[in-house]
Amino acid sequence: MLVGYLGLNDAAGIRPDGLAAELEARGFDSLWLPEHSHIPTSRRTPYPAGGELPEGYWRMMDPLVSLALAAGATSTLRLCTGICLLLEHDLLDLACAAATLDVLAGGRVTLGVGVGWNEEELANHRPDVPFRHRYRAMRERVAALRAIWTEERPSYAGEWDRFEESWVYPKPVQGSIPVALGNAGPVGIAHAAEYADEWCPIDASMLNTGGRPDVPGAIAMFRDKATAAGRDAAAIPITIFALGRLSLPRLESYVELGVTRIVLPPPSMDPHTEDEARRHLDRLGALLAALR
């Protein structure tokens, strides 16, 4: 069982290079950093978890820049976006930035991606992409990224993404950066099963009906849909973000379900100090040892 960590990545908290070094020394396999370029103050879109939106959501630094610092402080830790809102970037800039990070890190990058939940946030970036069509636009963007990373003279002509035949460098050390889809509802599961290299949902969002997630049911649906798409479902890694209060039985149940990796949460999605982060990692150490 691989165990990763979700950092809040706010400017007042622990630096990403310091956090990454701590994680590698403690036996974590990966660092995952979230993304929100901005949160519109109108707050028209409700927070999916209910209640007030934690302040950490509008305090996040850029994940790719932070992961570049983490790369320089580590040698084995996998560096992951968790998740990148890939529709909120220029296509060619995102392809180049992610590939640059992979080169500098020696091939240790996973691009966790999603469509996001905040309608006005996407509209500020992409008024051309209707929120109801964001999943279709995500499929197109993933295909375009893969073409850029793997072809010598890529071009793409889609509904929302298009560019003429070009040289786009650097190319990832890995050949192509693994793309992990974080979507956890029925539509998102179908997309991940169809074309994701990995699946990385939040457990509390997995087929959540009436406030109760169905993790086994979601995993069964994912594997059934992957098989129906002609893929080897058992060969697709599953990473689960275990947010909220942790317990050993809860994590052990994910091991029994054949999950590849569990990502453990920060102490809070509100800003916290470096000392609080380090104390939290100390507490997670005991849980980590018991899980293994």
C-alpha positions as CSV (number, residue, x, y, z in Angstrom):
1,M,0.0,0.0,0.0
2,L,1.4,3.4,-1.0
3,V,0.6,6.4,1.2
4,G,0.6,10.0,0.0
5,Y,-0.1,13.3,1.6
6,L,-2.3,16.2,0.6
7,G,-0.7,19.6,1.4
8,L,-2.7,22.7,1.7
9,N,0.0,24.7,0.0
10,D,-0.7,28.1,1.4
11,A,1.9,30.8,1.6
12,A,1.8,31.2,5.4
13,G,2.2,27.4,6.1
14,I,5.0,24.9,5.7
15,R,7.1,25.5,2.5
16,P,6.6,22.8,-0.1
17,D,10.3,21.9,-0.2
18,G,10.4,21.4,3.6
19,L,7.1,19.4,3.5
20,A,8.4,17.2,0.7
21,A,11.6,16.4,2.5
22,E,9.7,15.5,5.7
23,L,7.4,13.2,3.7
24,E,10.2,11.4,1.9
25,A,12.1,10.9,5.2
26,R,8.9,9.5,6.8
27,G,8.2,6.9,4.1
28,F,5.4,8.6,2.2
29,D,5.4,7.9,-1.5
30,S,3.9,11.1,-2.9
31,L,2.9,14.7,-2.3
32,W,-0.3,16.0,-3.7
33,L,-1.0,19.7,-4.0
34,P,-4.4,21.2,-4.8
35,E,-5.3,24.2,-7.1
36,H,-7.6,27.2,-7.0
37,S,-6.2,30.1,-8.9
38,H,-8.9,32.3,-7.3
39,I,-12.3,32.0,-5.5
40,P,-14.8,34.6,-6.6
41,T,-16.2,36.5,-3.6
42,S,-19.7,36.2,-4.9
43,R,-19.7,32.6,-3.6
44,R,-22.6,31.7,-5.9
45,T,-21.6,28.1,-6.2
46,P,-22.1,26.3,-2.9
47,Y,-19.2,24.4,-1.3
48,P,-19.8,20.7,-2.2
49,A,-19.0,19.5,1.4
50,G,-21.6,21.9,2.8
51,G,-21.2,24.8,5.2
52,E,-18.7,27.6,4.9
53,L,-15.9,27.3,2.4
54,P,-12.6,26.8,4.4
55,E,-10.3,29.8,4.1
56,G,-7.5,27.6,2.7
57,Y,-9.3,27.3,-0.6
58,W,-8.6,30.9,-1.5
59,R,-5.0,30.9,0.0
60,M,-3.5,28.2,-2.2
61,M,-0.3,28.8,-4.1
62,D,0.4,27.5,-7.6
63,P,0.9,23.7,-7.4
64,L,3.3,23.3,-10.3
65,V,5.6,26.0,-9.0
66,S,5.5,24.5,-5.5
67,L,6.1,21.0,-6.8
68,A,9.2,22.3,-8.6
69,L,10.6,23.3,-5.2
70,A,9.6,19.9,-3.8
71,A,11.5,18.2,-6.6
72,G,14.7,19.9,-5.7
73,A,14.4,18.7,-2.1
74,T,13.7,15.1,-2.8
75,S,14.9,12.2,-4.9
76,T,12.1,9.5,-4.8
77,L,8.9,11.3,-3.7
78,R,6.2,11.3,-6.5
79,L,5.0,14.9,-7.2
80,C,1.3,15.1,-8.0
81,T,-1.3,17.7,-8.5
82,G,-4.3,16.9,-6.5
83,I,-6.0,18.2,-8.4
84,C,-5.1,20.5,-11.3
85,L,-8.1,22.3,-12.8
86,L,-6.9,21.7,-16.3
87,L,-9.6,23.7,-18.1
88,E,-8.4,26.8,-16.3
89,H,-5.1,26.9,-18.1
90,D,-3.8,27.7,-21.5
91,L,-3.3,24.3,-23.1
92,L,0.2,24.8,-24.5
93,D,1.4,26.6,-21.3
94,L,0.1,23.7,-19.1
95,A,1.7,21.1,-21.4
96,C,5.1,22.8,-21.3
97,A,5.0,23.6,-17.5
98,A,4.0,20.0,-16.5
99,A,6.6,18.5,-18.9
100,T,9.3,20.9,-17.5
101,L,8.5,19.8,-14.0
102,D,8.8,16.2,-15.1
103,V,12.2,16.8,-16.6
104,L,13.5,18.7,-13.5
105,A,12.1,16.0,-11.2
106,G,13.6,13.1,-13.3
107,G,10.2,11.6,-14.3
108,R,8.3,11.8,-11.0
109,V,5.2,13.7,-11.9
110,T,1.5,12.7,-11.9
111,L,-1.0,15.2,-13.2
112,G,-4.1,14.7,-11.1
113,V,-6.9,16.6,-12.9
114,G,-10.5,17.5,-12.6
115,V,-13.2,19.8,-13.9
116,G,-13.8,21.7,-10.7
117,W,-17.0,22.5,-8.8
118,N,-17.0,26.3,-8.9
119,E,-19.0,27.5,-11.9
120,E,-18.0,31.2,-11.7
121,E,-14.3,30.2,-11.3
122,L,-14.3,28.3,-14.6
123,A,-16.3,31.1,-16.2
124,N,-13.6,33.7,-15.3
125,H,-11.0,31.5,-17.1
126,R,-13.0,30.0,-19.9
127,P,-16.2,31.9,-20.8
128,D,-16.2,29.8,-24.0
129,V,-16.7,26.5,-22.1
130,P,-20.3,26.1,-20.7
131,F,-20.1,24.6,-17.2
132,R,-22.5,21.8,-18.3
133,H,-20.0,20.8,-21.0
134,R,-16.9,20.7,-18.8
135,Y,-16.5,16.9,-18.9
136,R,-16.5,16.9,-22.7
137,A,-14.0,19.7,-22.6
138,M,-11.8,17.7,-20.2
139,R,-11.8,14.6,-22.4
140,E,-10.6,16.8,-25.3
141,R,-7.9,18.5,-23.2
142,V,-6.5,15.3,-21.9
143,A,-6.2,14.0,-25.5
144,A,-4.5,17.2,-26.6
145,L,-2.0,17.0,-23.7
146,R,-1.1,13.5,-24.6
147,A,-0.5,14.4,-28.2
148,I,1.8,17.3,-27.2
149,W,3.8,15.1,-24.8
150,T,4.2,12.1,-27.2
151,E,4.3,13.5,-30.8
152,E,7.2,15.2,-32.5
153,R,5.1,17.7,-34.4
154,P,1.7,17.6,-32.7
155,S,-1.5,19.4,-33.8
156,Y,-5.0,19.3,-32.4
157,A,-8.4,20.4,-33.7
158,G,-11.2,20.0,-31.2
159,E,-14.3,22.0,-30.2
160,W,-12.5,24.0,-27.5
161,D,-8.8,23.2,-28.0
162,R,-7.0,23.7,-31.2
163,F,-3.5,24.6,-32.4
164,E,-1.6,24.1,-35.7
165,E,1.3,21.6,-36.1
166,S,4.1,22.8,-33.8
167,W,7.2,21.8,-32.0
168,V,6.4,21.8,-28.3
169,Y,9.2,21.0,-25.8
170,P,10.3,19.7,-23.5
171,K,9.0,16.2,-23.7
172,P,8.3,14.4,-20.3
173,V,11.0,12.0,-19.1
174,Q,8.3,9.4,-18.6
175,G,7.2,9.5,-22.3
176,S,3.8,10.8,-21.2
177,I,2.9,12.2,-17.8
178,P,0.3,9.9,-16.1
179,V,-3.1,11.6,-15.9
180,A,-5.2,10.8,-12.9
181,L,-8.9,11.8,-12.9
182,G,-10.3,12.9,-9.6
183,N,-14.0,12.9,-10.4
184,A,-16.1,10.8,-8.1
185,G,-19.7,10.9,-9.3
186,P,-21.3,8.7,-12.0
187,V,-20.3,10.9,-14.9
188,G,-16.7,11.4,-13.6
189,I,-16.3,7.7,-12.9
190,A,-17.3,7.0,-16.5
191,H,-14.7,9.4,-17.8
192,A,-12.0,8.0,-15.6
193,A,-12.9,4.4,-16.6
194,E,-12.7,5.3,-20.2
195,Y,-9.4,7.2,-20.6
196,A,-7.6,8.0,-17.3
197,D,-4.2,6.5,-16.5
198,E,-5.2,6.5,-12.9
199,W,-8.3,7.3,-10.8
200,C,-7.9,9.5,-7.7
201,P,-11.3,10.4,-6.1
202,I,-12.1,11.8,-2.7
203,D,-13.7,9.1,-0.7
204,A,-16.5,11.4,0.8
205,S,-17.6,12.2,-2.8
206,M,-17.8,8.7,-4.2
207,L,-21.4,8.1,-5.3
208,N,-22.4,10.4,-2.4
209,T,-26.2,10.3,-1.9
210,G,-27.8,11.8,1.1
211,G,-24.4,12.6,2.7
212,R,-23.2,9.0,2.7
213,P,-20.5,7.9,0.3
214,D,-20.5,4.4,-1.2
215,V,-16.8,3.6,-1.7
216,P,-17.2,-0.1,-2.5
217,G,-20.0,0.7,-5.0
218,A,-18.0,3.4,-6.7
219,I,-15.0,1.2,-7.1
220,A,-17.2,-1.6,-8.5
221,M,-18.7,0.8,-10.9
222,F,-15.3,2.1,-12.0
223,R,-14.0,-1.4,-12.7
224,D,-17.2,-2.5,-14.5
225,K,-17.1,0.6,-16.8
226,A,-13.3,0.2,-17.4
227,T,-13.9,-3.5,-18.5
228,A,-16.8,-2.4,-20.7
229,A,-14.5,0.1,-22.3
230,G,-12.1,-2.7,-23.2
231,R,-9.5,-1.9,-20.6
232,D,-7.9,-4.1,-17.9
233,A,-9.6,-2.7,-14.9
234,A,-7.2,-4.4,-12.4
235,A,-4.2,-2.6,-14.1
236,I,-5.6,0.9,-13.5
237,P,-4.2,2.3,-10.2
238,I,-6.7,3.7,-7.8
239,T,-5.7,6.5,-5.3
240,I,-8.2,7.5,-2.7
241,F,-8.1,10.8,-0.8
242,A,-9.2,9.9,2.7
243,L,-10.3,13.3,4.0
244,G,-11.9,14.0,7.4
245,R,-11.4,12.0,10.6
246,L,-9.1,9.0,10.0
247,S,-9.3,5.6,11.6
248,L,-7.3,2.4,11.0
249,P,-10.4,0.3,10.1
250,R,-11.4,2.8,7.5
251,L,-8.0,2.7,5.8
252,E,-7.8,-1.1,6.1
253,S,-11.1,-1.4,4.3
254,Y,-9.6,0.5,1.3
255,V,-6.7,-1.9,1.3
256,E,-9.1,-4.8,1.1
257,L,-10.8,-3.2,-1.8
258,G,-7.6,-3.3,-3.8
259,V,-6.8,0.4,-3.6
260,T,-3.3,1.2,-4.8
261,R,-2.7,4.4,-2.7
262,I,-4.3,6.3,0.1
263,V,-3.7,10.0,0.4
264,L,-3.9,11.4,3.9
265,P,-5.2,14.9,4.7
266,P,-3.6,17.9,6.2
267,P,-4.6,18.9,9.7
268,S,-7.1,21.4,8.4
269,M,-8.3,22.9,5.1
270,D,-8.0,26.2,6.9
271,P,-4.5,27.8,7.0
272,H,-2.2,26.2,9.6
273,T,1.4,26.9,10.7
274,E,4.5,24.9,9.9
275,D,4.7,23.6,13.5
276,E,1.1,22.4,13.3
277,A,1.9,20.6,10.0
278,R,4.9,18.9,11.6
279,R,2.9,17.8,14.7
280,H,0.2,16.4,12.4
281,L,2.8,14.4,10.5
282,D,4.0,13.0,13.8
283,R,0.5,11.9,14.6
284,L,0.1,10.3,11.1
285,G,3.3,8.4,11.6
286,A,1.6,6.0,14.1
287,L,-1.3,5.4,11.8
288,L,1.1,4.8,8.9
289,A,3.1,2.2,10.9
290,A,-0.1,0.4,11.9
291,L,-1.4,0.4,8.3
292,R,1.8,-1.2,7.0
